[in-house]
Amino acid sequence: MQPTTALRMFQPSKRMMRPVPKEEHSAHTISQRLRQWRKVPPELLPLGLVVCVALGFAGYSLGKKLVVDKQMRLTRKGGQE
């Protein structure tokens, strides 16, 4: 093995020397991102709405439980260590 052949292993391959292709989802402005919503199938919109409502209710009930329930200890008692 010649010394030049051994050093060629550390050179980037031809594939790595090509420029990176532009991504389809590389939108930079809000209007460009809003145009991406047109590609979403309309069948998925009701499913997304139901999931968002369920997450909203879950967040509300968790927050209410943490604020209203006096039996739940969120901090340690002062005398115990």
C-alpha distances in whole Angstrom, upper triangle without the diagonal:
4,7,8,7,7,10,11,12,15,17,20,20,22,25,25,25,29,32,33,36,40,41,44,46,45,49,50,54,56,58,54,54,57,56,54,57,58,55,56,58,61,62,59,62,65,62,61,64,65,62,63,67,66,63,66,69,66,66,70,71,68,69,73,72,71,73,76,76,77,76,73,71,69,69,70,73,74,75,72,69
4,6,5,7,9,10,12,14,16,19,19,22,25,24,24,28,31,33,36,39,41,44,46,45,48,49,53,56,57,54,54,57,56,54,57,58,55,56,58,62,62,60,63,65,63,62,65,66,63,64,67,67,64,67,69,67,66,70,71,69,70,73,73,71,74,77,77,78,77,74,72,70,70,71,74,75,76,73,70
4,5,5,6,9,11,12,14,17,18,21,24,23,23,27,30,31,34,38,39,43,44,43,47,47,51,54,55,52,52,55,55,52,55,57,54,55,57,61,62,59,61,64,62,60,64,65,62,62,66,65,62,65,68,65,65,68,69,67,68,71,71,69,72,75,75,76,75,71,70,67,67,68,72,72,73,71,67
4,5,5,6,9,11,11,15,16,18,21,20,20,23,26,28,31,35,37,40,42,41,44,44,48,51,52,49,49,53,52,50,53,54,51,53,55,59,59,57,59,62,60,58,62,63,60,60,64,64,61,64,66,64,63,67,68,66,67,70,70,68,71,74,74,75,75,71,70,67,67,68,72,72,74,71,68
4,5,5,7,10,11,14,14,16,19,19,19,23,26,28,30,34,36,39,41,40,43,44,48,51,52,48,48,52,51,48,52,53,50,51,53,57,57,55,57,60,58,57,60,61,58,59,63,62,59,62,65,63,62,66,67,64,65,69,69,67,70,73,73,74,74,70,69,66,66,67,71,72,73,70,67
4,6,6,8,10,13,14,17,20,19,20,23,26,27,31,34,35,39,40,39,43,43,47,50,51,48,48,51,51,48,51,52,49,51,53,56,57,54,57,59,57,55,59,60,57,57,61,60,58,60,63,61,60,64,65,62,63,67,66,65,67,71,70,72,71,67,66,63,63,64,68,69,70,67,64
4,5,6,7,11,13,16,18,17,17,21,24,25,28,32,33,37,38,37,40,41,44,47,49,46,45,49,48,46,49,50,48,49,51,55,55,53,55,58,56,54,57,59,55,56,60,59,56,59,62,59,58,62,63,61,62,65,65,63,66,69,69,70,70,66,65,62,62,63,67,67,69,66,63
4,5,5,9,10,12,15,14,14,18,21,23,26,29,31,34,36,35,38,39,43,45,47,43,43,47,46,44,47,48,45,47,49,52,53,51,53,56,54,52,55,57,54,54,58,57,55,57,60,58,57,61,62,60,61,65,64,63,65,69,68,70,70,66,65,62,62,63,67,68,69,67,64
4,6,8,9,12,14,13,15,18,21,22,25,28,29,33,34,33,37,38,42,44,46,42,42,45,45,42,45,46,44,45,47,50,51,49,51,54,51,50,53,54,51,52,55,55,52,55,58,55,55,58,60,57,58,62,62,60,63,66,65,67,66,63,62,59,59,60,64,65,67,64,61
4,7,9,12,14,12,13,17,19,20,24,27,28,31,33,31,35,35,39,42,44,40,40,44,43,41,44,45,42,44,46,50,50,48,50,52,50,48,52,53,50,50,54,53,51,53,56,54,53,56,58,55,56,60,60,58,60,64,63,65,64,61,59,57,57,58,62,63,64,62,58
4,6,9,11,10,10,14,16,18,21,24,26,30,31,30,33,34,37,40,42,38,38,42,41,39,42,43,41,42,45,48,49,47,48,52,49,48,51,52,49,50,53,53,51,53,56,54,53,57,58,56,56,60,60,59,61,64,64,66,66,62,61,58,58,60,63,64,66,63,60
4,7,8,6,7,10,13,14,17,21,22,26,27,26,30,30,34,37,38,35,35,38,37,35,38,40,37,38,41,44,45,43,45,48,46,44,47,49,46,46,50,50,47,50,53,51,50,54,55,53,54,57,58,56,58,62,62,64,63,60,59,56,56,58,62,63,65,62,59
4,5,5,7,9,13,14,16,20,22,25,27,26,30,31,34,37,38,35,34,38,37,34,38,39,36,37,39,43,44,42,44,47,45,43,47,48,46,46,50,50,47,50,53,51,50,54,56,54,55,58,58,57,59,63,63,65,64,61,60,57,58,60,63,65,66,64,61
4,5,5,7,11,12,15,18,20,23,26,25,28,30,33,36,37,33,33,37,35,33,37,37,34,36,39,42,43,41,43,47,45,43,47,48,46,46,50,50,48,50,53,52,51,55,57,55,56,59,60,58,61,64,64,66,66,62,62,59,60,62,66,67,69,66,64
4,6,6,9,10,12,15,17,20,22,22,25,27,31,33,34,30,30,34,32,30,33,34,31,33,35,39,39,38,40,43,41,40,43,45,42,43,47,46,44,47,50,48,48,51,53,51,52,56,56,55,58,61,61,63,63,59,59,56,57,59,63,64,66,64,61
4,6,8,9,11,15,16,20,22,21,24,25,29,32,33,29,29,33,32,29,33,34,31,33,35,39,40,38,39,43,41,39,42,44,41,42,45,45,43,45,49,47,46,50,52,50,50,54,54,53,55,59,59,61,61,57,57,54,55,57,60,62,64,61,59
4,7,9,12,15,17,21,23,21,25,26,29,32,33,30,30,34,32,31,34,35,33,34,37,41,42,40,41,45,43,41,44,46,44,44,48,48,46,48,51,50,49,52,54,52,53,56,57,55,58,61,61,63,64,60,59,56,57,59,63,64,66,64,61
4,6,9,12,15,18,20,19,22,23,27,30,30,27,27,31,29,28,31,32,29,32,34,38,39,37,39,42,41,39,42,44,42,42,46,46,44,46,49,48,47,51,53,51,52,55,56,55,57,60,61,63,63,60,59,56,57,59,63,64,67,64,62
4,6,9,12,15,17,16,19,20,23,26,27,23,24,28,26,25,28,29,27,29,32,35,37,35,36,40,39,37,40,42,40,39,43,44,42,44,47,46,45,48,50,49,49,53,54,52,54,58,58,61,61,57,57,54,55,57,61,62,65,63,60
4,6,9,12,14,13,16,17,21,24,24,21,21,25,24,22,25,26,24,26,29,32,34,32,33,37,35,33,36,38,36,36,40,40,38,40,43,42,41,45,47,45,46,49,50,49,51,54,55,57,58,54,54,51,52,54,58,59,62,60,57
4,6,9,12,11,14,16,20,22,22,19,19,22,21,19,23,23,21,23,26,29,31,29,30,34,33,31,34,36,34,34,38,39,37,39,42,41,40,44,46,45,45,49,50,49,51,54,55,57,58,54,54,51,53,55,59,60,63,61,59
4,7,9,8,11,13,16,18,19,15,16,19,17,16,19,20,18,21,24,27,29,27,28,32,31,29,31,34,32,32,35,36,35,36,40,39,38,41,44,43,43,46,47,47,48,51,53,55,56,52,52,49,51,54,57,59,61,60,58
4,5,5,9,12,15,17,17,13,13,17,15,13,16,18,15,17,20,24,25,23,24,28,27,25,28,30,28,28,32,33,31,33,36,35,35,38,40,39,40,43,44,43,45,48,49,52,52,49,49,46,48,51,54,56,59,57,55
4,6,8,11,14,15,15,11,11,14,12,10,13,14,12,14,17,20,22,21,21,25,25,22,25,28,26,26,30,31,29,31,34,34,34,36,39,38,39,42,43,43,45,47,48,51,52,49,49,46,48,51,55,57,59,58,56
4,6,9,11,12,13,9,8,11,11,8,11,13,11,13,16,19,21,19,19,23,22,20,23,25,24,23,27,28,26,28,31,31,30,33,35,35,35,38,40,39,41,44,45,48,48,45,46,43,45,48,51,53,56,54,53
4,6,9,11,12,9,9,12,12,10,14,16,15,16,20,22,25,22,22,26,25,23,25,28,26,25,29,30,28,29,33,33,31,34,37,36,36,39,41,40,41,44,46,48,49,46,46,43,45,48,51,53,56,54,52
4,6,8,9,6,6,9,9,9,12,14,14,15,19,21,24,22,21,25,25,22,24,27,25,24,27,29,27,28,32,32,30,33,36,35,35,38,40,39,40,43,45,48,49,46,46,43,45,48,51,53,56,54,53
4,7,9,7,7,11,12,12,15,17,17,19,22,24,27,24,24,27,27,24,26,29,27,25,29,31,28,29,32,33,31,33,36,36,35,38,40,39,40,43,45,47,49,46,46,42,44,47,51,52,55,54,52
4,5,5,6,9,10,11,14,16,17,18,22,23,26,24,23,26,26,23,24,28,26,24,27,30,28,28,31,32,30,32,35,35,34,37,39,38,39,42,44,47,48,45,46,42,44,47,51,52,55,54,53
4,5,5,6,9,10,11,14,16,16,20,21,24,22,20,23,24,20,21,25,24,21,24,27,25,24,28,29,27,29,32,32,31,34,37,36,36,39,41,44,46,43,43,40,42,46,49,50,54,53,52
4,5,5,6,9,10,12,14,16,19,20,23,21,19,23,24,21,22,25,25,23,25,28,27,26,30,31,30,31,35,35,34,37,39,39,39,42,44,47,49,46,47,44,46,49,52,54,57,56,55
4,5,5,7,9,11,12,14,18,19,22,21,19,23,24,21,22,26,25,23,26,29,27,27,31,32,31,33,36,36,35,38,40,40,41,43,45,48,50,47,47,44,46,50,53,55,58,57,55
4,5,5,7,10,11,12,16,17,20,18,17,20,21,18,19,22,21,20,23,25,23,24,28,28,27,29,32,32,32,35,37,36,37,40,42,45,46,43,44,41,43,47,50,51,55,53,52
4,5,6,8,10,11,14,15,18,16,15,18,19,16,17,21,20,18,21,24,23,23,26,27,26,28,31,32,31,34,36,36,37,39,41,44,46,43,44,41,44,47,50,52,56,54,53
4,5,6,8,10,13,14,18,16,15,19,20,18,19,23,22,21,24,26,25,26,29,30,30,31,34,35,35,37,39,40,40,43,45,48,49,46,47,45,47,51,54,56,59,58,57
4,5,6,8,11,13,16,14,14,18,18,16,18,21,20,19,23,25,24,25,28,29,28,30,33,33,33,36,38,38,39,42,43,47,48,45,46,43,46,49,52,54,57,56,55
4,5,5,9,10,13,11,10,14,15,13,14,18,17,16,19,22,21,22,25,26,26,28,30,31,31,34,36,36,37,39,41,44,45,43,44,41,44,48,51,53,56,55,54
4,6,8,9,12,12,11,15,16,15,16,19,20,19,22,24,24,25,28,29,29,31,33,34,35,37,39,39,41,42,44,48,49,46,47,45,48,51,54,57,60,58,57
4,6,9,12,11,11,15,16,15,17,20,20,20,23,24,24,25,28,29,29,32,34,34,35,38,39,40,41,43,45,48,49,46,47,45,48,51,54,57,60,58,57
4,6,8,7,8,12,12,11,13,16,16,16,19,21,21,22,25,26,26,28,31,31,32,34,36,37,38,40,41,45,46,43,44,42,45,48,52,54,57,55,54
4,5,6,7,10,11,11,14,16,16,17,20,21,22,23,26,26,27,29,31,32,33,35,37,38,40,41,42,46,46,44,46,44,47,50,53,56,59,57,56
4,5,6,8,10,10,12,14,15,16,18,20,21,22,24,25,27,28,30,31,32,34,36,37,39,40,41,45,46,43,45,43,47,50,53,56,58,57,56
4,6,7,8,9,11,12,14,15,17,18,20,21,23,24,26,27,29,30,32,33,34,36,38,39,40,44,44,42,44,42,46,49,52,55,57,56,55
4,6,5,6,9,10,11,12,14,15,17,18,20,21,23,24,26,27,29,30,32,33,35,36,37,41,41,39,41,39,42,45,48,51,54,52,52
4,5,5,6,9,10,11,12,14,15,16,19,20,21,23,24,26,27,29,30,32,33,34,36,39,40,38,40,38,41,45,48,50,53,52,51
4,5,5,6,9,10,11,12,14,15,17,18,20,21,23,24,26,27,29,30,32,33,34,38,38,36,39,37,41,44,47,49,52,51,51
4,5,5,6,9,10,11,12,14,16,17,18,20,21,23,24,26,27,29,30,31,32,36,36,34,36,35,38,42,44,47,50,48,48
4,5,5,6,9,10,11,12,14,15,16,18,20,21,22,24,26,27,29,30,31,35,35,33,35,33,36,40,43,45,48,47,46
4,5,5,6,9,10,11,12,14,15,17,18,20,21,23,24,26,27,28,30,33,34,32,34,33,36,39,42,45,48,47,47
4,5,5,6,9,10,11,12,14,15,17,18,20,21,22,24,26,27,28,32,32,30,33,31,35,38,41,44,46,45,45
4,6,5,6,9,10,10,12,14,15,16,18,20,21,23,24,26,26,30,31,28,30,29,32,35,38,41,44,42,42
4,5,5,6,9,10,11,12,14,15,16,18,20,21,23,24,25,29,30,28,30,28,31,34,37,40,43,41,41
4,5,5,6,9,10,11,12,14,15,16,18,20,21,22,24,27,28,26,29,27,31,34,37,39,42,41,42
4,5,5,6,9,10,11,12,14,15,16,18,20,21,22,26,26,24,26,25,29,32,35,38,40,39,39
4,5,5,6,9,10,10,12,14,15,16,18,20,21,24,25,23,25,23,26,30,32,35,38,37,37
4,5,5,6,9,10,11,12,14,16,17,18,20,23,24,22,24,23,26,30,32,35,38,37,37
4,5,5,6,8,10,10,12,14,15,16,17,21,22,20,23,22,25,29,31,34,37,36,36
4,5,5,6,8,10,11,12,14,15,16,20,20,18,20,19,23,26,29,32,34,33,33
4,6,5,6,9,10,11,12,14,15,19,20,17,19,17,21,24,27,30,33,32,32
4,5,5,6,9,10,11,12,14,17,19,17,19,18,21,25,27,30,33,32,33
4,5,5,6,9,10,10,11,15,16,14,17,16,20,23,25,28,31,30,31
4,5,5,6,9,10,11,14,15,12,15,13,17,20,23,26,28,27,28
4,5,5,6,9,10,13,15,13,14,13,16,20,22,24,28,27,28
4,5,5,6,8,11,13,12,14,14,17,21,22,25,28,27,29
4,6,5,6,9,10,9,12,11,15,18,20,23,26,25,26
4,6,6,8,10,8,9,8,12,15,17,20,23,22,23
4,6,8,11,9,11,10,13,16,18,20,23,23,25
4,6,9,9,12,12,15,18,18,21,24,24,26
4,6,6,9,10,13,16,16,19,22,22,24
4,6,8,10,12,14,14,16,19,19,21
4,6,9,12,13,13,16,18,18,20
4,6,9,11,12,15,18,17,18
4,6,7,9,12,14,13,15
4,7,10,12,15,14,15
4,7,9,12,11,12
4,6,9,7,8
4,6,6,8
4,6,8
4,7
4
